[in-house]
Amino acid sequence: MDKTFIDWLQNLSPWLLSHGIKITIIIIGALILNKIILKLINRIVQFAVIVDERASKEAEKKKIH
């Protein structure tokens, strides 16, 4: 292999161990926060939607989702 490529790989390993872990934690945190926010928004919408007494339960579910 080319010496430059081997040097690049040797430099990449420490960088991935130090920065890669932080990046992974940030991505996982963002995914968890995304799920929480989606559930929160869904509950807010369910609370905000006015229930029509004449509509069937299935129609109400479709209106919310």
C-alpha positions as a Markdown table, in Angstrom:
| # | Residue | x | y | z |
|---|---|---|---|---|
| 1 | Met | 0.0 | 0.0 | 0.0 |
| 2 | Asp | 0.9 | 3.6 | -0.4 |
| 3 | Lys | 2.7 | 5.1 | 2.6 |
| 4 | Thr | 0.5 | 8.1 | 2.7 |
| 5 | Phe | -2.6 | 5.9 | 2.9 |
| 6 | Ile | -1.2 | 3.9 | 5.8 |
| 7 | Asp | -0.3 | 7.2 | 7.6 |
| 8 | Trp | -3.8 | 8.5 | 7.0 |
| 9 | Leu | -5.3 | 5.3 | 8.4 |
| 10 | Gln | -3.0 | 5.5 | 11.5 |
| 11 | Asn | -4.2 | 9.1 | 12.0 |
| 12 | Leu | -7.8 | 8.2 | 11.5 |
| 13 | Ser | -8.0 | 5.6 | 14.3 |
| 14 | Pro | -7.3 | 8.1 | 17.2 |
| 15 | Trp | -9.6 | 10.7 | 15.7 |
| 16 | Leu | -12.4 | 8.2 | 15.4 |
| 17 | Leu | -11.9 | 7.1 | 19.0 |
| 18 | Ser | -12.0 | 10.6 | 20.3 |
| 19 | His | -14.5 | 12.4 | 18.0 |
| 20 | Gly | -16.4 | 9.4 | 16.7 |
| 21 | Ile | -17.7 | 8.6 | 20.2 |
| 22 | Lys | -18.9 | 12.2 | 20.7 |
| 23 | Ile | -20.6 | 12.2 | 17.2 |
| 24 | Thr | -22.3 | 8.9 | 18.0 |
| 25 | Ile | -23.6 | 10.2 | 21.3 |
| 26 | Ile | -24.9 | 13.4 | 19.6 |
| 27 | Ile | -26.7 | 11.4 | 17.0 |
| 28 | Ile | -28.3 | 9.0 | 19.5 |
| 29 | Gly | -29.3 | 12.0 | 21.7 |
| 30 | Ala | -30.9 | 13.7 | 18.6 |
| 31 | Leu | -32.9 | 10.6 | 17.7 |
| 32 | Ile | -34.2 | 10.2 | 21.3 |
| 33 | Leu | -35.1 | 13.9 | 21.4 |
| 34 | Asn | -36.8 | 13.6 | 18.1 |
| 35 | Lys | -39.0 | 10.7 | 19.3 |
| 36 | Ile | -39.9 | 12.7 | 22.5 |
| 37 | Ile | -40.8 | 15.8 | 20.5 |
| 38 | Leu | -43.0 | 13.8 | 18.1 |
| 39 | Lys | -44.9 | 12.2 | 21.0 |
| 40 | Leu | -45.3 | 15.6 | 22.6 |
| 41 | Ile | -46.6 | 17.2 | 19.4 |
| 42 | Asn | -49.0 | 14.3 | 18.9 |
| 43 | Arg | -50.4 | 14.7 | 22.4 |
| 44 | Ile | -50.7 | 18.5 | 21.9 |
| 45 | Val | -52.6 | 17.9 | 18.7 |
| 46 | Gln | -54.9 | 15.4 | 20.3 |
| 47 | Phe | -55.6 | 17.8 | 23.1 |
| 48 | Ala | -56.2 | 20.7 | 20.7 |
| 49 | Val | -58.6 | 18.9 | 18.3 |
| 50 | Ile | -62.2 | 19.5 | 19.1 |
| 51 | Val | -64.1 | 16.2 | 19.3 |
| 52 | Asp | -67.2 | 16.1 | 17.1 |
| 53 | Glu | -69.9 | 14.2 | 19.0 |
| 54 | Arg | -71.6 | 13.1 | 15.7 |
| 55 | Ala | -68.5 | 11.6 | 14.1 |
| 56 | Ser | -67.5 | 8.0 | 14.6 |
| 57 | Lys | -64.5 | 7.0 | 16.7 |
| 58 | Glu | -62.7 | 5.9 | 13.5 |
| 59 | Ala | -63.3 | 9.3 | 11.9 |
| 60 | Glu | -61.9 | 11.0 | 15.0 |
| 61 | Lys | -58.7 | 8.8 | 14.9 |
| 62 | Lys | -58.2 | 9.6 | 11.2 |
| 63 | Lys | -58.6 | 13.3 | 11.9 |
| 64 | Ile | -56.0 | 13.2 | 14.6 |
| 65 | His | -53.4 | 11.1 | 12.7 |
